[in-house]
Each structure stands twice: as C-alpha cells, then as structure tokens.
C-alpha cells in the first residue's frame, strides 16, 4: 500500500468566532491510500495535532495491503490523533471501494442521522440574531457560540430567541467560571436552550458541582478528547462531544461511544473545520449519536468534496462504495489566485491570522 499525505487550507465563507478566538481558515491533513488499483481518501482537521506532526507520522507509515490489520494497528496506537483519523478514514474508504460497499454498511450503522445544528459565531447580540435569522433554509436547530466575557451572553441568547423558534444549544468553549455558569444555566433553560457544551475550563474543579446543580444537560468537548478522559467526564457532565480528529478516527470513536453509553452518557458527534470528506467519515457513525454538530463543510467557501445530501435539516451519506464522496471539479475559468500578492491576501494571510488566534486562545487557557 502507498500512502500519500498533504496539508491544505480551507477557507470559511465567514470568519468563525468562539471564546478561543477567530478563525478564517481551517488546516486539513488529507491522505490518499493506494492499493490493488484503488484509492481511498481521508482527512483530519489540525488543532489537536499540528499539521507538520501529522505529516511526519503519515510519511513514515509503511502499511500493508491488509486493511483490517492496519485498522487494528491504528486503534492500538495513541497520540497523533489527526494523522490517525485521516488514515483511518482513507483505509475505510479504500476498503469500501474494494468491496463495493459503503462504509456505514460495513460498520453495521445507518446512512441517516439526527439533524445537524448550525453554528452561530460569537458576536454582539444583534449580529448573532441577524445571523440566526439568515440561517440556511432547512436548518432545524442552532448552536450559539457564547463566552464573550462581557456579561452579555444571556442577552445574546435572548436576541436569537426573539428571531427564531428553532431548538437551541449553546457552547461556552471553557469561558465561564463556576459562578457564572450557575447563574447563566437557569436563565438559559427559561429561554428554551436544550443543552450547554463545555461551560467550564478543562479540568475545572467545580465541574462535578455544576453537573449536580445544572438544570440543563452539560456536554463536554475539551474535557473529553479520548476514551482515557471518559471516567472523569462522566463525573463532570451528562454527555460528551465525539470528534474524529480529536480521538483518532472512526475506530476509536466507536469505542468511545460504546463506553459512554455504558456510563449512561449522551453522545454528540462534532466537527472541527473538516470538508465534506471529513464530514462523510463522521456521518458513517452519526446514527449512533443523540445530537449531530456536523456543519463545518456547510460553512466553507471552498469545499473540495461533494456527495453529501442535505434534507430536512440532516446531512446524509449515499450508498456509493466507501465514504461516498468525490473530489469536486473546479468550474472552468475559476482562478484560485491571480498573483502571488493575491494568493497571500486570500489564502496565506487568513491562515497566519487564524493560527495566531488559536495560539493566543490556547495561551489564555
């Protein structure tokens, strides 16, 4: 088997703002796995591992043509979660192509899933209300990014509720103190918010107290990256957010979901800036989850993949072999950049700004 990997940048149609910072682009590690005349594709979103680290791991790989054995080997490893997620998906896409079956059927899951939430970036209350009112047709639930650290998070939710009657969930991205969370959550419940994601900083000692007092289910993202975090997460939350690029791929995600269910935890599956290639991998197991937060491909200005359906608020995969997506062909006449300075303005500068914002957000934690 031949494995090829590269790093690429995907641009959001609009900057995504959270309590961690602002992102204009998403860094993606894309993998090709070639064997027996077929090729499989996969990707992982950087953030839980640097792109250079992932590329170094992938370029050192020397897998055999035994896909099942290689997947077992990947699951037994730790670390390099982005690289492993990308290779896991590529191997499963290759296996499905060779066997003429979709990945979901080989896994014994289903192609359908609950409706995906649509993310509304952190902003001033009026701006968030405007963005909510402009959500794409067919969206059936909204996810509001909170954590403005300005005392206006409740106002943000009220502004959105005034223009939308869709189900709401919120994500504070570690921005609240215990005292602020205890004050905010009852008010959010009265506004019809259904759940709150990661209100406290990862490892905050007040997590167990907040779980006991919260009128809303608390789903943990930053507090639960891999299965090793699950026992502590079960003491601190009512559910977890599973992301392939955070835990290492479909195989580790399935083990994490099974273990979460054994502890009576709810399960959300989320995205981290992936294109339709990465979202297609997540959708193979989304039917096992209570909530779906897989909208990053819908937020991109330059999604290079296609093949995912969208109906009644939910994204779905097809019955085509593998992950069911194909590389999108650029229409004739499309120019990605007209000059070196244009390439810097449209692609490199947003990437540098996003990386700097991410570093600042991590340092502030």
C-alpha positions, -999 to +999 in steps of 0.1 A: +000+000+000+012+035-008+001+064+015+004+100+004-004+130+027-005+167+023-016+198+042-042+221+027-062+251+039-099+255+036-114+290+039-146+297+058-173+317+040-174+339+071-149+340+099-158+317+128-155+333+162-155+315+195-143+322+230-109+308+219-105+333+191-113+340+154-107+316+125-107+324+089-094+291+076-091+255+087-059+234+084-066+200+070-043+169+066-055+150+036-045+113+030-046+090+000-042+052+004-035+033-028-037-005-031-049-031-056-057-005-082-080+015-059-076+046-038-092+057-006-093+093+008-095+107+043-087+138+063-082+152+098-085+187+110-055+202+127-059+217+162-055+186+182-022+179+165-001+202+143-001+196+105+036+191+105+034+164+132+007+146+113+026+147+080+057+134+097+038+104+111+020+097+079+050+099+057+068+074+079+039+049+075+045+017+056+012-001+057+005-035+041-025-042+018-043-059+047-068-031+056-083-049+086-049-055+101-039-019+095-071-005+112-064-027+142-029-014+144-042+022+143-067+016+171-039+001+193-018+033+189-021+065+209-013+101+201-011+115+165-049+118+166-052+139+135-030+117+114-047+085+126-081+100+119-072+108+084-056+074+077-084+056+094-109+073+071-087+067+040-084+030+048-121+026+053-128+044+021-103+022+003-119-010+018-154+001+008-142+008-027-125-026-030-156-044-016-182-023-034-199-013-002-205+019+017-186+022+050-217+026+070-230-008+058-196-025+066-198-010+101-234-021+106-247+015+111-272+035+091-268+063+065-293+086+082-287+107+113-303+134+135-305+169+121-272+188+123-270+221+143-260+253+125-233+273+143-238+309+150-205+326+158-198+346+189-207+383+183-227+412+195-263+401+204-279+419+174-253+404+150-260+369+163-297+375+159-291+386+123-270+355+116-296+332+131-324+348+110-302+342+079-295+305+087-298+283+055-332+270+046-339+236+061-318+241+092-337+226+122-315+236+152-290+263+161-258+262+181-248+295+197-212+302+205-211+321+238-183+331+262-180+367+253-166+375+288-186+407+288-217+398+308-239+397+276-242+360+269-278+359+282-286+389+260-272+371+230-295+341+236-325+364+241-317+382+209-316+350+189-347+336+206-366+368+195-360+359+158-360+321+158-381+294+174-357+266+164-342+244+192-311+260+207-279+247+222-250+268+234-213+263+236-192+285+260-159+269+250-145+269+285-151+306+290-173+307+322-164+305+358-184+282+381-203+312+395-212+325+360-223+291+349-245+286+379-261+320+371-264+315+334-278+280+331-312+285+348-318+316+327-309+297+295-333+269+304-361+295+307-352+306+272-357+271+259-320+262+255-317+224+254-281+218+264-248+236+272-215+225+259-182+229+278-192+258+302-160+255+324-124+253+316-110+218+310-103+202+344-121+229+364-125+216+400-161+229+400-172+205+373-189+179+395-208+206+415-220+222+383-233+189+369-252+183+402-268+218+401-273+224+364-309+224+351-295+217+316-276+187+303-238+195+301-219+181+272-182+180+274-158+187+244-125+200+257-129+178+288-132+146+268-108+140+240-102+103+241-115+073+259-089+079+287-108+110+297-142+093+299-144+084+336-136+119+347-160+133+321-188+111+334-184+127+368-185+162+353-210+161+325-242+144+312-228+138+277-197+141+255-189+155+221-170+130+200-148+143+171-128+120+148-099+144+147-099+146+185-100+109+193-081+093+163-107+082+138-138+061+134-124+031+153-116+050+185-148+069+182-169+037+181-151+025+213-157+059+229-194+059+221-199+024+234-181+032+266-201+064+270-234+045+266-222+021+293-220+051+317-254+064+306-239+094+289-254+113+260-234+115+228-229+143+203-207+140+172-190+172+162-167+187+135-136+208+137-134+225+103-135+195+081-146+195+045-173+171+032-146+144+031-141+145+069-178+150+075-186+120+054-164+099+077-182+112+108-216+106+092-208+069+089-214+067+127-237+097+133-268+074+135-254+062+169-255+097+184-282+118+201-270+151+186-252+160+155-230+191+151-216+184+116-219+217+098-183+227+091-185+217+054-216+239+050-197+268+064-168+266+039-162+288+009-142+262-009-153+227+000-133+205-024-155+174-020-192+166-028-216+138-024-233+145+009-271+151+008-290+176+029-327+172+036-349+182+065-320+196+084-299+165+083-268+156+062-267+121+048-243+098+030-251+077+000-249+040-008-219+045-030-189+025-021-165+038+006-173+072+022-195+081-007-179+114-017-159+125-047-135+154-053-152+184-067-140+197-100-135+234-103-157+250-129-138+261-160-125+296-155-122+295-117-089+311-106-078+305-070-054+334-071-044+359-098-009+367-085+015+360-056+001+390-037-035+378-043-026+344-030-012+360+002-043+381+006-069+354+000-052+323+015-019+327+034-027+358+055-060+343+068-041+311+076-015+331+096-041+351+114-061+320+123-030+302+136-021+332+157-056+335+171-056+298+180-022+302+198-035+332+218-066+313+228-046+283+240-022+305+260-052+322+277-065+289+290 
